[in-house]
Amino acid sequence: MPRVVILDYGSGNLRSAERAVRRVGADVEVTADAAAALAADGLVVPGVGAYSACMAGLREVHGERLIGKRLAGGRPVLGICVGMQILFERGVEHGEETEGAGEWPGTVDRLTAPVLPHMGWNTVRAPAGSRLFAGLDAGTRFYFVHSYAARSWELDSGLAGQQPLVTWAHHGEDFVAAVENGALSATQFHPEKSGDAGATLLENWLRTL
């Protein structure tokens, strides 16, 4: 049974993420303890709310360093929602720019769409060879709640020299819905709120640990 830590940095649906990951077969702990986060087979970084608040909380527990150390050793990390957004270089909300964890180049900013937030079920376009979306057909829907996103992808060569696999979705415009970049994976949607489809994705992630 893989051991997974849900990183507790004051932001995110910690208990729903804990239940969802446990349900698909992991031994799960919710903690900000650095030693536990580094030793776990997998680390989940959730996140809800403002980009700047999430980054402030992450820095309080040295979360960006934990992520960097894990990735340097090829140890899997999964970001969810704002936990995905903070992996980019910067976020811009209400004219305020906040430095992110910087694992990926690019900016997270407000979607151009007639209705915001983007709330509810939507399909995604996963690339060939995706491990996260293995066994899920093109019409599968996932649950989104957000007004901000990465609207472009700027990294050509990923971790360990592997080509990143980028999944897209559309709400008013195209945006990055998920990324698989070596040991670093992330989803803009909430797999823990996405029913059977989300459970399948989490199972697929556990298989990479």
C-alpha positions in Angstrom: 0.0 0.0 0.0 1.6 3.3 -1.1 2.1 6.0 1.5 0.7 9.4 0.5 1.0 12.7 2.4 -1.6 15.4 1.8 0.3 18.6 2.5 -1.4 20.7 5.1 -0.5 24.3 4.5 -3.8 26.0 5.4 -5.4 25.7 2.0 -7.4 23.0 0.3 -10.1 20.4 0.7 -7.8 18.4 2.9 -10.3 15.9 4.2 -12.1 15.3 0.9 -8.7 14.7 -0.7 -7.7 12.4 2.1 -10.8 10.3 1.8 -10.5 10.1 -2.0 -6.9 9.0 -2.0 -7.5 6.5 0.8 -10.5 5.1 -1.1 -8.4 4.1 -4.0 -5.9 2.2 -2.0 -3.3 4.5 -0.3 -2.2 4.9 3.3 -2.8 8.6 3.8 -1.6 11.2 6.3 -2.5 14.9 6.4 0.4 16.8 7.7 2.8 19.8 7.3 5.7 17.7 8.7 8.7 18.0 6.3 10.1 14.6 7.1 6.8 12.8 6.5 6.3 14.8 3.2 9.8 13.9 2.0 9.6 10.2 3.0 6.1 9.5 1.5 5.8 7.6 -1.8 3.6 10.4 -3.1 2.8 14.0 -2.0 -0.5 15.7 -2.8 -0.6 19.5 -2.8 -4.2 20.7 -2.8 -5.3 24.3 -2.9 -8.4 26.5 -3.0 -8.9 30.3 -2.9 -6.5 33.0 -3.8 -3.1 32.3 -5.4 -1.4 34.8 -3.1 -2.9 33.3 0.0 -1.9 29.8 -1.1 1.6 30.8 -1.8 1.9 32.5 1.6 0.7 29.3 3.3 3.0 27.1 1.2 6.0 29.2 2.1 5.1 29.1 5.8 5.7 25.3 5.8 8.5 25.5 3.2 6.3 23.7 0.8 8.0 24.9 -2.3 11.3 23.5 -1.0 9.7 20.2 -0.2 8.3 20.0 -3.7 11.7 20.8 -5.2 13.5 18.3 -3.1 11.1 15.5 -4.0 11.3 16.3 -7.7 15.1 16.4 -7.5 14.9 12.8 -6.3 12.3 11.8 -8.9 9.6 11.4 -6.1 6.0 12.0 -7.3 4.0 15.1 -6.5 0.4 15.8 -7.5 -1.0 19.4 -7.4 -4.8 19.9 -7.4 -6.6 23.1 -8.4 -4.7 26.1 -6.9 -2.1 23.5 -5.9 -1.5 23.1 -9.6 -1.5 26.9 -10.3 1.2 27.7 -7.7 3.6 25.3 -9.6 3.9 28.0 -12.3 6.2 31.0 -12.1 3.6 33.6 -11.2 0.0 34.3 -10.6 -1.9 37.5 -11.3 -5.1 38.3 -9.5 -6.9 41.7 -9.3 -3.7 43.3 -10.7 -1.5 41.8 -8.0 1.4 39.6 -9.1 2.6 36.8 -6.8 5.7 34.7 -7.3 4.9 31.0 -7.5 6.9 27.9 -6.8 8.5 28.2 -10.3 8.5 24.5 -11.3 7.0 25.5 -14.7 7.4 28.8 -16.7 4.3 30.8 -17.3 1.6 32.9 -15.7 -1.8 32.0 -14.1 -4.3 34.7 -14.7 -8.1 35.3 -15.2 -9.9 33.4 -17.8 -11.7 35.3 -20.6 -15.1 33.7 -20.4 -18.7 35.0 -20.4 -19.4 33.3 -17.0 -17.0 33.0 -14.1 -16.2 31.1 -12.1 -16.0 28.1 -14.3 -18.0 25.8 -12.0 -19.2 22.4 -12.8 -18.5 19.4 -15.1 -16.4 19.7 -18.2 -14.6 17.5 -20.7 -10.9 17.6 -21.3 -8.6 16.8 -24.2 -5.9 14.4 -23.0 -2.8 13.7 -25.2 -1.9 10.2 -26.5 0.2 8.3 -24.0 -1.3 10.0 -20.9 -1.0 7.8 -17.8 -3.3 9.9 -15.6 -6.2 9.5 -18.1 -5.6 5.9 -19.0 -8.9 4.0 -19.3 -10.9 7.2 -19.5 -12.7 8.0 -22.8 -12.8 11.4 -24.5 -16.3 12.2 -23.2 -15.3 11.8 -19.5 -16.2 14.8 -17.4 -14.4 16.3 -14.4 -15.4 18.8 -11.8 -14.0 22.3 -12.0 -14.3 25.4 -9.7 -12.0 28.3 -10.8 -11.8 31.7 -12.4 -8.0 31.6 -13.1 -5.8 29.2 -15.1 -2.7 28.8 -17.1 -3.8 29.7 -20.6 -0.6 28.7 -22.4 2.1 26.1 -22.0 5.7 27.3 -22.4 7.9 24.3 -21.4 9.3 22.2 -24.2 11.5 19.7 -22.3 10.3 18.5 -19.0 11.8 16.7 -15.9 14.3 14.0 -16.6 14.3 15.0 -20.2 10.8 13.7 -20.8 8.4 15.6 -23.0 5.6 17.0 -20.8 2.1 15.8 -21.6 -0.4 18.6 -21.4 -4.2 18.2 -21.2 -6.5 21.0 -22.2 -10.1 22.1 -21.5 -12.2 24.9 -22.8 -14.3 27.5 -21.0 -14.5 30.7 -23.0 -10.9 29.9 -24.1 -8.5 27.0 -23.9 -6.7 26.5 -20.6 -4.3 23.9 -19.1 -6.5 21.2 -17.4 -3.7 18.8 -16.4 0.0 18.3 -16.8 2.2 15.1 -16.6 5.9 16.2 -16.3 8.0 13.3 -15.1 7.4 13.0 -11.3 5.3 16.1 -11.2 1.6 15.9 -12.1 -1.2 18.3 -11.6 -4.9 18.9 -12.4 -6.9 22.1 -12.5 -10.1 20.2 -11.8 -10.8 18.4 -8.5 -10.4 14.6 -8.9 -11.7 14.2 -5.3 -15.0 15.8 -6.5 -15.2 14.0 -9.8 -16.8 10.8 -8.9 -15.7 7.6 -10.6 -13.6 9.5 -13.2 -11.6 11.2 -10.5 -11.2 7.9 -8.6 -9.8 6.3 -11.8 -7.4 9.2 -12.3 -6.2 8.9 -8.7 -5.7 5.2 -9.1 -3.7 5.8 -12.2 -1.5 8.3 -10.3 -1.0 5.8 -7.4 0.3 3.3 -10.0 3.2 5.8 -10.8 4.4 5.9 -7.2 
